[in-house]
Amino acid sequence: MNRATLLLPVAVVAVAAALSSIFIVDEREKALVLQFGQIKAVHEEPGLYFKIPLVQEVVRYDDRILGLDVEPLEVTPLDDRRLVVDAFARFRIDDVRRFRQAVGAAGLPLAEQRIDTILRAQTREVLGSVTSSEILSEDRAILATRIRDAARSEAATLGVEIIDVRLKRTDLPEQNLDATFARMRAEREREAADEIARGNEAAQRVRAQADRTRVELVSEAQREAEIIRGEADARRNAIFAEAYGADRDFFEFYRSLEAYSRALLAGNSTMVIAPDSEFFDYLKASRPER
């Protein structure tokens, strides 16, 4: 057996050992070098690194921002109206050494369970200190920030940074929906009844004012009519008096003709009067003298 034949296996083993001692960390991850479970090195910057083959191992963790949907939970605000809250959190592994010490070989799944527990506890605490109206209003963003800030200190013990927390959904529990809708309907019906009552009251005032104005206008018109009628009668009487003074016989003849026209109407031609009554003076024909 020649030397080349002996050196070939050695070269293959050496190349394999060299290759197994090299590993690459890219910009999306962080890496730990473990030796019999103990952390020997932390690599957070991208690059080419070395380890001892067969003795050391490399554990990689995602360095990107990760998302976590918090399981829906029921909270009880100050006004005792229970709400179902659905939240969403974004986080990243900030301290990879502490992260490994906190969760061990279980890694990210265990960390997500613990973060979920932290966020649920802080959500109940923060939302339990305000009313349901504040939770359902535009102040939700402020409440989410309070939850994030409160959860950060606890998550830091896991080597995790909570970047953001959002309240995606805040609804009433299913069993409370009917009662809440009934109460809302009753409140709206009460408001509608109040508006109708106020409208009827305003309508009554308008009608009363209109009736009063109508009575005042009619009374004023009747008063003016009576004045005008009185003035006309006075003027008529004055004209009659003047006519009577100017020609007494003609005036009596004119008044008699008026009396005839009013008395001798169709359907009213029956009169019981003495023949020598003065009423017929102008109807008697004078006999011609012989």
C-alpha positions, 0 to 999 in steps of 0.5 A: 500500500503506497503513501497516497493510498494512506493519506487519502482517508486522512485528507477526507477526514481532515476536510470533513472536520474542517467543514463541520467546524465552519458555520455561517450566521446570516443577517436574519438570525442569531446563533449560540455555540453550545458545548455539552449544553453550556453556552460557549459563544454568542454570535449576533452579527452576520459572518463566518464562524468556527466551532469544535467539531463533535464537541460543540453545536450551533443553535440558531434563533430568528432575529426578525420581528415575530408575530403572536396572536393572543388567545381571546379572553374575557375581561371585566371593565369597571362598569361590569360589562364583560367584553371578549378581547382579541389582541395581537403582539409583535416581539423579537428575541433581544438577548439570545443568551437570556432567551436560551437560559429562560426557555432551554431547548424548548425554544420559541414555542415555550417562549410564545406560551409565556408571552401569551400568559404575560399579555393576557394578565396585563390585558386583564389588569389594564382593561379592568381599570377602565370602563367599557366605553373607553375600551370601545372608543378611540382610546384603545390605542392608548390602552394597548400602549399601556399593556405593551409597556406593562408586559415589557418588563416581564418579557425582558426576563425571557430575553424578549422585547415586546415591540407592539400590542394591538387590540384587534377585536373587542366584542360582547360575549355571545350570551350578553349580546341579546340583553345588550341589544335589548337594552340599547333598543330600549334606550333608543325607544326612550330617546325617541319617545322623549323627542316625540313628546318634546315635538308634541309640546312644541307643536302645541305651543305653535298651534296655541300661538296660531289660534291666539293670533287668529283670534286677535286678527279676526277680532281686529278685523271685526272691530275695523269692520264694525267701525267702517260699517258704523261710519257707512251707516252714519254717512248713509243716514246723513245722506238720507237726512240731507235728501229728506231736507232737500225734497221731502215728498221725493224722499218719502216716494223713494222710501216707499218704493224701497219698501214695495221692492222688499215687501212685494217679492216672489213667493211673498205677495200675500199681505193683510193690510187695511185698504186705507193704509198709508203703505198704499198711498203711492199705489192708489190711482188718482181719479181724473176730475170731470 
